[in-house]
């Protein structure tokens, strides 16, 4: 898989549309996001993504580097999440996916610490 193909995967993710994302997946694909339980199948994965997407306003990935060996791709990314209050937080993530012979993803894993995304924001109060 080339860097262009990895970019296409992340473009679909960043489009914030679970129904489009699962079109990249095999019918019986597995997806594990962070420390959440794995989802099995397109419908379960789309439902899990809808749940996650309801907690944020958007996201975008910057690919740092990718590695591909055989059917497996590893992508190191910097992800900017937009919170519901429109503030942004950046985190690093690693995504690993495996493609079947038909080119569809059979297993997709995201390793990320989302604590900064959901941590209360600190504000600076200035007294005069």
MMTF fields as JSON, N, C-alpha, C and O atoms, coordinates in Angstrom:
{
  "mmtfVersion": "1.0.0",
  "mmtfProducer": "UNKNOWN",
  "numBonds": 511,
  "numAtoms": 512,
  "numGroups": 128,
  "numChains": 1,
  "numModels": 1,
  "chainsPerModel": [1],
  "groupsPerChain": [128],
  "chainIdList": ["A"],
  "bondAtomList": [4, 2, 8, 6, 12, 10, 16, 14, 20, 18, 24, 22, 28, 26, 32, 30, 36, 34, 40, 38, 44, 42, 48, 46, 52, 50, 56, 54, 60, 58, 64, 62, 68, 66, 72, 70, 76, 74, 80, 78, 84, 82, 88, 86, 92, 90, 96, 94, 100, 98, 104, 102, 108, 106, 112, 110, 116, 114, 120, 118, 124, 122, 128, 126, 132, 130, 136, 134, 140, 138, 144, 142, 148, 146, 152, 150, 156, 154, 160, 158, 164, 162, 168, 166, 172, 170, 176, 174, 180, 178, 184, 182, 188, 186, 192, 190, 196, 194, 200, 198, 204, 202, 208, 206, 212, 210, 216, 214, 220, 218, 224, 222, 228, 226, 232, 230, 236, 234, 240, 238, 244, 242, 248, 246, 252, 250, 256, 254, 260, 258, 264, 262, 268, 266, 272, 270, 276, 274, 280, 278, 284, 282, 288, 286, 292, 290, 296, 294, 300, 298, 304, 302, 308, 306, 312, 310, 316, 314, 320, 318, 324, 322, 328, 326, 332, 330, 336, 334, 340, 338, 344, 342, 348, 346, 352, 350, 356, 354, 360, 358, 364, 362, 368, 366, 372, 370, 376, 374, 380, 378, 384, 382, 388, 386, 392, 390, 396, 394, 400, 398, 404, 402, 408, 406, 412, 410, 416, 414, 420, 418, 424, 422, 428, 426, 432, 430, 436, 434, 440, 438, 444, 442, 448, 446, 452, 450, 456, 454, 460, 458, 464, 462, 468, 466, 472, 470, 476, 474, 480, 478, 484, 482, 488, 486, 492, 490, 496, 494, 500, 498, 504, 502, 508, 506],
  "bondOrderList": [1, 1, 1, 1, 1, 1, 1, 1, 1, 1, 1, 1, 1, 1, 1, 1, 1, 1, 1, 1, 1, 1, 1, 1, 1, 1, 1, 1, 1, 1, 1, 1, 1, 1, 1, 1, 1, 1, 1, 1, 1, 1, 1, 1, 1, 1, 1, 1, 1, 1, 1, 1, 1, 1, 1, 1, 1, 1, 1, 1, 1, 1, 1, 1, 1, 1, 1, 1, 1, 1, 1, 1, 1, 1, 1, 1, 1, 1, 1, 1, 1, 1, 1, 1, 1, 1, 1, 1, 1, 1, 1, 1, 1, 1, 1, 1, 1, 1, 1, 1, 1, 1, 1, 1, 1, 1, 1, 1, 1, 1, 1, 1, 1, 1, 1, 1, 1, 1, 1, 1, 1, 1, 1, 1, 1, 1, 1],
  "groupList": [{"groupName": "UNK", "atomNameList": ["N", "CA", "C", "O"], "elementList": ["N", "C", "C", "O"], "formalChargeList": [0, 0, 0, 0], "bondAtomList": [1, 0, 2, 1, 3, 2], "bondOrderList": [1, 1, 2], "singleLetterCode": "X", "chemCompType": "L-PEPTIDE LINKING"}],
  "groupTypeList": [0, 0, 0, 0, 0, 0, 0, 0, 0, 0, 0, 0, 0, 0, 0, 0, 0, 0, 0, 0, 0, 0, 0, 0, 0, 0, 0, 0, 0, 0, 0, 0, 0, 0, 0, 0, 0, 0, 0, 0, 0, 0, 0, 0, 0, 0, 0, 0, 0, 0, 0, 0, 0, 0, 0, 0, 0, 0, 0, 0, 0, 0, 0, 0, 0, 0, 0, 0, 0, 0, 0, 0, 0, 0, 0, 0, 0, 0, 0, 0, 0, 0, 0, 0, 0, 0, 0, 0, 0, 0, 0, 0, 0, 0, 0, 0, 0, 0, 0, 0, 0, 0, 0, 0, 0, 0, 0, 0, 0, 0, 0, 0, 0, 0, 0, 0, 0, 0, 0, 0, 0, 0, 0, 0, 0, 0, 0, 0],
  "groupIdList": [1, 2, 3, 4, 5, 6, 7, 8, 9, 10, 11, 12, 13, 14, 15, 16, 17, 18, 19, 20, 21, 22, 23, 24, 25, 26, 27, 28, 29, 30, 31, 32, 33, 34, 35, 36, 37, 38, 39, 40, 41, 42, 43, 44, 45, 46, 47, 48, 49, 50, 51, 52, 53, 54, 55, 56, 57, 58, 59, 60, 61, 62, 63, 64, 65, 66, 67, 68, 69, 70, 71, 72, 73, 74, 75, 76, 77, 78, 79, 80, 81, 82, 83, 84, 85, 86, 87, 88, 89, 90, 91, 92, 93, 94, 95, 96, 97, 98, 99, 100, 101, 102, 103, 104, 105, 106, 107, 108, 109, 110, 111, 112, 113, 114, 115, 116, 117, 118, 119, 120, 121, 122, 123, 124, 125, 126, 127, 128],
  "secStructList": [7, 7, 2, 2, 2, 2, 2, 2, 2, 2, 2, 2, 2, 2, 6, 6, 7, 2, 2, 2, 2, 4, 4, 4, 3, 3, 3, 3, 3, 3, 3, 3, 3, 6, 6, 1, 7, 7, 3, 3, 1, 2, 2, 2, 2, 2, 2, 2, 2, 2, 2, 2, 2, 6, 6, 7, 1, 3, 3, 3, 3, 3, 3, 3, 3, 3, 3, 3, 3, 6, 6, 3, 3, 3, 3, 3, 3, 3, 3, 3, 3, 3, 7, 6, 6, 1, 7, 3, 3, 3, 3, 3, 3, 3, 3, 3, 3, 3, 3, 7, 6, 6, 1, 7, 3, 3, 3, 3, 3, 3, 3, 3, 7, 7, 2, 2, 2, 2, 1, 7, 7, 7, 7, 7, 7, 7, 7, 7],
  "xCoordList": [0.861, 0.0, 0.896, 1.842, 0.596, 1.378, 0.885, -0.183, 1.686, 1.266, -0.017, -0.839, -0.201, -1.43, -2.654, -3.709, -2.51, -3.63, -3.944, -5.113, -2.914, -3.14, -3.832, -4.728, -3.425, -4.074, -5.549, -6.383, -5.882, -7.294, -8.081, -9.224, -7.491, -8.172, -8.451, -9.569, -7.453, -7.652, -8.559, -9.244, -8.577, -9.535, -10.965, -11.832, -11.205, -12.545, -12.856, -13.961, -11.894, -12.101, -12.404, -13.344, -11.622, -11.769, -13.061, -13.485, -13.678, -14.964, -16.082, -17.173, -15.798, -16.718, -18.028, -19.095, -17.932, -19.105, -18.882, -18.25, -19.393, -19.175, -19.648, -19.037, -20.72, -21.236, -20.261, -20.17, -19.539, -18.519, -17.299, -16.713, -16.913, -15.745, -15.935, -15.029, -17.102, -17.278, -17.298, -17.181, -17.44, -17.333, -15.904, -15.681, -14.942, -13.554, -13.318, -12.275, -14.287, -14.129, -14.823, -15.827, -14.269, -14.949, -16.198, -16.254, -17.187, -18.449, -18.21, -18.89, -17.253, -17.005, -15.76, -15.165, -15.373, -14.174, -14.281, -15.372, -13.132, -13.02, -12.325, -11.376, -12.807, -12.152, -12.036, -12.99, -10.853, -10.623, -10.08, -9.082, -10.752, -10.365, -9.962, -10.784, -8.68, -8.198, -8.411, -8.127, -8.913, -9.137, -10.596, -11.011, -11.374, -12.765, -12.799, -11.843, -13.888, -14.064, -14.085, -14.586, -13.552, -13.562, -14.985, -15.861, -15.195, -16.451, -16.281, -15.21, -17.318, -17.261, -18.359, -19.538, -17.99, -18.946, -19.202, -19.054, -19.59, -19.783, -20.797, -20.549, -21.933, -22.979, -22.52, -22.748, -21.878, -21.4, -20.326, -20.295, -19.454, -18.383, -18.969, -18.569, -19.906, -20.538, -21.254, -21.187, -21.936, -22.641, -21.655, -21.904, -20.538, -19.529, -18.944, -18.734, -18.684, -18.153, -19.166, -18.795, -20.44, -21.466, -21.459, -21.552, -21.347, -21.294, -20.101, -20.239, -18.92, -17.728, -17.848, -17.547, -18.284, -18.4, -19.403, -19.307, -20.349, -21.314, -20.67, -21.264, -19.452, -18.777, -17.766, -17.159, -17.586, -16.636, -17.292, -18.321, -16.677, -17.193, -16.465, -16.953, -15.306, -14.555, -13.171, -12.755, -12.46, -11.093, -10.372, -10.993, -9.047, -8.232, -6.896, -6.339, -6.405, -5.161, -4.042, -4.24, -2.881, -1.656, -0.783, -0.381, -0.502, 0.313, 1.772, 2.334, 2.366, 3.787, 4.618, 5.58, 4.23, 4.89, 4.032, 3.184, 4.26, 3.555, 4.553, 5.609, 4.182, 4.951, 3.965, 2.882, 4.341, 3.506, 4.368, 5.456, 3.855, 4.493, 3.383, 2.536, 3.401, 2.346, 0.995, 0.817, 0.049, -1.31, -1.467, -2.543, -0.399, -0.485, 0.112, 1.168, -0.6, -0.136, -0.142, -1.082, 0.906, 1.016, 1.161, 1.986, 0.349, 0.409, 0.526, -0.333, 1.603, 1.762, 1.154, 1.477, 0.272, -0.405, -0.424, -0.269, -0.616, -0.966, -2.407, -2.724, -3.269, -4.698, -5.135, -4.871, -5.793, -6.388, -7.881, -8.596, -8.333, -9.757, -10.354, -9.762, -11.513, -12.262, -13.337, -14.183, -13.281, -14.275, -15.602, -15.675, -16.639, -17.964, -18.012, -18.878, -17.084, -17.038, -16.135, -15.824, -15.72, -14.874, -13.405, -12.623, -13.011, -11.584, -10.962, -11.664, -9.651, -8.96, -7.915, -7.356, -7.663, -6.612, -5.91, -6.548, -4.588, -3.779, -3.291, -2.868, -3.353, -2.822, -2.091, -2.331, -1.213, -0.556, -1.317, -1.91, -1.293, -1.994, -1.244, -0.501, -1.454, -0.96, -2.146, -2.872, -2.336, -3.385, -2.72, -1.73, -3.283, -2.77, -3.954, -4.976, -3.823, -4.895, -4.346, -3.222, -5.181, -4.862, -5.92, -7.116, -5.473, -6.392, -6.479, -5.497, -7.693, -7.893, -7.508, -7.107, -7.63, -7.283, -8.112, -7.665, -9.319, -10.192, -9.883, -10.538, -8.885, -8.498, -9.251, -8.897, -10.288, -11.032, -10.307, -9.616, -10.471, -9.806, -10.542, -11.76, -9.788, -10.37, -10.181, -10.948, -9.161, -8.87, -8.285, -7.345, -8.852, -8.408, -8.261, -9.192, -7.092, -6.815, -6.247, -5.412, -6.716, -6.237, -5.705, -6.423, -4.452, -3.816, -3.645, -2.854, -4.399, -4.414, -4.828, -5.598, -4.327, -4.756, -5.671, -5.219, -6.96, -7.936, -8.15, -9.009, -7.38, -7.554, -7.474, -8.293, -6.528, -6.482, -7.75, -8.134, -8.389, -9.594, -10.722, -11.47, -10.841, -11.953, -11.584, -12.434, -10.319, -9.901, -10.51, -10.616, -10.91, -11.438, -10.363, -9.18, -10.814, -9.876, -9.611, -10.49, -8.388, -8.046, -8.158, -7.829, -8.61, -8.697, -7.862, -7.708, -7.34, -6.546, -7.443, -8.06, -7.51, -8.327, -7.386, -6.483, -7.601, -6.778, -7.598, -8.711, -7.046, -7.726, -7.051, -5.835, -7.85, -7.312, -7.464, -7.082],
  "yCoordList": [-1.18, 0.0, 1.229, 1.327, 2.132, 3.355, 4.393, 4.248, 5.437, 6.539, 7.165, 7.642, 7.171, 7.721, 6.912, 7.479, 5.598, 4.764, 4.992, 5.032, 5.142, 5.457, 6.807, 6.972, 7.767, 9.086, 8.96, 9.639, 8.102, 7.903, 7.322, 7.721, 6.386, 5.831, 6.95, 7.068, 7.763, 8.826, 9.939, 10.588, 10.168, 11.133, 10.676, 11.49, 9.387, 8.861, 8.99, 9.386, 8.659, 8.807, 10.269, 10.558, 11.178, 12.6, 13.198, 14.272, 12.516, 12.98, 12.83, 13.373, 12.08, 12.034, 11.325, 11.687, 10.313, 9.586, 8.09, 7.456, 7.513, 6.092, 5.184, 4.144, 5.554, 4.713, 4.643, 3.611, 5.718, 5.695, 4.912, 4.159, 5.085, 4.366, 2.862, 2.158, 2.36, 0.904, 0.313, -0.904, 1.131, 0.624, 0.174, -0.579, 0.641, 0.203, -1.166, -1.782, -1.638, -2.845, -4.051, -3.921, -5.225, -6.476, -6.579, -5.983, -7.324, -7.473, -7.935, -7.478, -8.832, -9.401, -8.82, -9.453, -7.616, -6.974, -6.776, -6.735, -6.659, -6.346, -5.005, -4.711, -4.185, -2.907, -2.732, -2.949, -2.337, -2.011, -0.6, -0.275, 0.241, 1.649, 1.902, 1.811, 2.224, 2.472, 1.247, 0.123, 1.473, 0.351, -0.109, -0.844, 0.32, -0.128, -1.579, -2.069, -2.241, -3.61, -3.613, -2.669, -4.651, -4.704, -4.789, -5.407, -4.158, -4.287, -5.298, -5.395, -6.044, -7.075, -6.824, -6.794, -6.646, -6.434, -4.962, -4.117, -4.675, -3.283, -2.535, -1.398, -3.159, -2.454, -2.105, -0.988, -3.043, -2.793, -1.714, -0.865, -1.749, -0.753, 0.623, 1.606, 0.709, 1.996, 2.545, 3.745, 1.685, 2.134, 2.65, 3.676, 1.956, 2.404, 3.752, 4.636, 3.906, 5.186, 6.314, 7.435, 6.027, 7.056, 7.508, 8.702, 6.551, 6.884, 7.762, 8.772, 7.387, 8.19, 9.56, 10.573, 9.603, 10.873, 11.816, 13.032, 11.28, 12.158, 12.928, 13.872, 12.532, 13.196, 14.242, 14.926, 14.365, 15.331, 16.078, 15.657, 17.194, 17.979, 17.673, 18.018, 17.029, 16.701, 16.189, 16.171, 15.771, 15.288, 15.38, 15.406, 15.43, 15.385, 14.742, 14.955, 13.957, 13.216, 13.819, 14.194, 13.902, 14.217, 12.972, 12.541, 12.412, 11.201, 11.579, 12.406, 10.962, 11.173, 10.218, 10.625, 8.932, 7.932, 6.687, 6.457, 5.884, 4.609, 3.522, 3.772, 2.305, 1.121, 0.081, -0.088, -0.604, -1.682, -2.899, -2.822, -4.023, -5.296, -6.294, -6.579, -6.805, -7.712, -7.01, -5.948, -7.602, -7.05, -6.083, -5.518, -5.884, -5.069, -3.675, -3.507, -2.685, -1.299, -0.734, -0.95, -0.014, 0.702, 2.178, 2.553, 3.007, 4.448, 5.204, 5.101, 5.959, 6.867, 8.2, 8.739, 8.728, 9.979, 10.93, 10.528, 12.19, 13.197, 13.571, 13.96, 13.451, 13.666, 14.912, 15.057, 15.79, 16.963, 16.69, 16.54, 16.63, 16.457, 17.818, 18.614, 18.081, 19.278, 18.868, 18.019, 19.498, 19.207, 19.871, 20.7, 19.494, 20.054, 21.56, 22.245, 22.089, 23.538, 24.25, 25.43, 23.535, 24.017, 24.21, 24.658, 23.887, 23.896, 22.639, 21.687, 22.655, 21.539, 20.95, 21.642, 19.674, 18.991, 18.04, 17.382, 17.986, 17.122, 15.924, 16.061, 14.753, 13.537, 12.74, 12.922, 11.871, 10.966, 9.647, 9.258, 8.971, 7.695, 6.8, 7.271, 5.523, 4.543, 3.696, 3.165, 3.575, 2.719, 1.577, 1.764, 0.398, -0.791, -1.464, -1.711, -1.763, -2.496, -3.559, -3.474, -4.557, -5.674, -5.741, -5.646, -5.905, -6.024, -7.48, -8.222, -7.856, -9.173, -9.165, -8.134, -10.317, -10.436, -9.509, -9.119, -9.154, -8.27, -6.792, -5.928, -6.494, -5.111, -4.464, -3.364, -5.13, -4.579, -4.86, -5.869, -3.964, -4.097, -5.149, -5.084, -6.115, -7.185, -6.948, -7.454, -6.18, -5.887, -4.483, -4.156, -3.652, -2.254, -1.964, -2.173, -1.482, -1.191, 0.216, 0.637, 0.931, 2.279, 2.313, 1.998, 2.694, 2.81, 4.295, 4.98, 4.786, 6.214, 6.411, 5.618, 7.45, 7.849, 9.058, 10.149, 8.851, 9.928, 10.761, 11.643, 10.493, 11.262, 12.77, 13.502, 13.268, 14.723, 15.27, 16.416, 14.45, 14.896, 15.173, 16.137, 14.331, 14.448, 15.102, 15.246, 15.501, 16.192, 17.586, 18.254, 18.019, 19.387, 20.377, 20.228, 21.368, 22.384, 23.326, 23.633, 23.76, 24.737, 26.122, 26.334, 27.026, 28.392, 29.284, 29.024, 30.317, 31.274, 32.446, 33.05, 32.761, 33.882, 34.996, 34.802, 36.136, 37.293, 38.245, 38.619, 38.63, 39.603, 40.954, 41.054, 41.945, 43.306, 44.06, 45.227],
  "zCoordList": [0.0, 0.0, 0.0, 0.783, -0.858, -0.95, 0.057, 0.653, 0.229, 1.108, 0.577, 1.359, -0.751, -1.331, -0.896, -0.611, -0.847, -0.417, 1.063, 1.448, 1.891, 3.307, 3.432, 4.26, 2.618, 2.643, 2.302, 2.902, 1.345, 0.988, 2.157, 2.384, 2.906, 4.083, 5.082, 5.581, 5.373, 6.36, 5.842, 6.633, 4.541, 3.996, 4.262, 4.58, 4.134, 4.413, 5.905, 6.276, 6.753, 8.201, 8.527, 9.266, 7.986, 8.29, 7.724, 8.152, 6.776, 6.239, 7.266, 7.092, 8.349, 9.496, 9.139, 9.634, 8.274, 7.793, 7.977, 7.132, 9.07, 9.331, 8.2, 7.953, 7.512, 6.428, 5.254, 4.589, 4.996, 3.95, 4.41, 3.631, 5.675, 6.189, 6.079, 5.633, 6.478, 6.485, 5.079, 4.931, 4.051, 2.679, 2.36, 1.412, 3.158, 2.995, 3.618, 3.399, 4.393, 5.199, 4.582, 3.88, 4.857, 4.536, 5.41, 6.485, 4.957, 5.71, 7.144, 8.062, 7.342, 8.672, 9.344, 10.216, 8.934, 9.477, 10.988, 11.557, 11.603, 13.022, 13.154, 12.426, 14.096, 14.373, 15.873, 16.62, 16.295, 17.709, 17.768, 17.124, 18.556, 18.687, 20.125, 21.036, 20.326, 21.692, 22.557, 22.144, 23.76, 24.668, 24.673, 25.57, 23.678, 23.56, 23.083, 22.482, 23.353, 22.88, 21.35, 20.738, 20.736, 19.274, 18.73, 19.335, 17.58, 16.858, 15.747, 15.148, 15.47, 14.431, 13.413, 13.767, 12.171, 11.092, 10.831, 11.714, 9.594, 9.178, 10.029, 10.432, 10.305, 11.058, 12.467, 12.93, 13.152, 14.516, 14.521, 15.411, 13.532, 13.455, 13.165, 13.789, 12.233, 11.926, 13.154, 13.422, 13.902, 15.119, 16.149, 16.782, 16.328, 17.294, 16.859, 17.69, 15.576, 15.088, 15.253, 15.602, 15.005, 15.223, 16.678, 16.965, 17.591, 19.014, 19.33, 20.02, 18.831, 19.074, 18.423, 19.055, 17.169, 16.457, 17.12, 16.953, 17.858, 18.535, 19.683, 20.204, 20.085, 21.199, 20.742, 21.566, 19.428, 18.88, 17.723, 17.196, 17.34, 16.222, 14.917, 13.841, 15.004, 13.802, 14.13, 15.288, 13.09, 13.255, 11.924, 10.861, 12.002, 10.796, 11.144, 12.221, 10.207, 10.397, 9.556, 8.4, 10.157, 9.422, 9.495, 10.576, 8.35, 8.315, 8.538, 7.821, 9.537, 9.818, 8.966, 8.315, 8.979, 8.132, 8.07, 8.932, 7.038, 6.887, 6.541, 5.958, 6.92, 6.572, 6.064, 6.625, 5.016, 4.502, 4.269, 3.699, 4.724, 4.436, 4.13, 4.976, 2.942, 2.523, 2.577, 1.981, 3.288, 3.392, 4.559, 4.75, 5.349, 6.566, 6.365, 5.755, 6.898, 6.859, 8.266, 9.031, 8.596, 9.863, 9.51, 8.676, 10.155, 9.889, 11.208, 12.084, 11.324, 12.467, 12.056, 10.998, 12.899, 12.569, 13.751, 14.904, 13.435, 14.427, 14.111, 12.987, 15.102, 14.886, 15.635, 16.828, 14.94, 15.564, 15.704, 14.713, 16.943, 17.228, 17.532, 18.261, 16.981, 17.321, 18.305, 18.022, 19.48, 20.514, 20.16, 19.253, 20.886, 20.65, 20.891, 20.347, 21.707, 21.946, 20.925, 21.087, 19.885, 18.795, 19.168, 18.33, 20.394, 20.714, 20.098, 19.757, 19.966, 19.338, 20.265, 21.115, 20.092, 20.831, 19.863, 19.041, 19.978, 19.119, 19.916, 21.064, 19.303, 19.908, 18.832, 17.638, 19.26, 18.32, 18.322, 19.328, 17.189, 17.07, 16.093, 15.232, 16.246, 15.287, 14.865, 15.705, 13.573, 13.02, 12.272, 11.564, 12.443, 11.765, 11.094, 11.735, 9.808, 9.161, 8.228, 7.733, 8.01, 7.131, 6.041, 6.314, 4.823, 3.684, 3.238, 3.248, 2.847, 2.258, 0.789, 0.249, 0.147, -1.273, -2.157, -3.236, -1.707, -2.483, -2.262, -2.845, -1.419, -1.162, -0.009, 0.415, 0.51, 1.642, 2.944, 3.079, 3.894, 5.193, 6.021, 6.187, 6.535, 7.35, 8.842, 9.661, 9.188, 10.596, 10.662, 9.937, 11.543, 11.665, 13.145, 13.923, 13.534, 14.945, 15.063, 14.262, 16.073, 16.335, 17.761, 18.711, 17.899, 19.205, 19.499, 18.851, 20.488, 20.784, 22.238, 22.781, 22.856, 24.198, 24.031, 23.682, 24.285, 24.114, 25.376, 25.394, 26.431, 27.671, 27.43, 27.985, 26.633, 26.417, 25.746, 25.978, 24.92, 24.234, 25.214, 25.054, 26.223, 27.162, 28.483, 29.362, 28.632, 29.849, 29.882, 28.854, 31.082, 31.168, 30.735, 31.04, 30.03, 29.589, 30.754, 31.559, 30.806, 31.838, 31.23, 30.063, 32.007, 31.508, 32.411, 33.604, 31.827, 32.575, 32.92, 32.042, 34.193, 34.642, 35.044, 35.858, 34.481, 34.812, 35.655, 35.286, 36.779, 37.623, 37.443, 37.283, 37.474, 37.288, 38.596, 38.684]
}
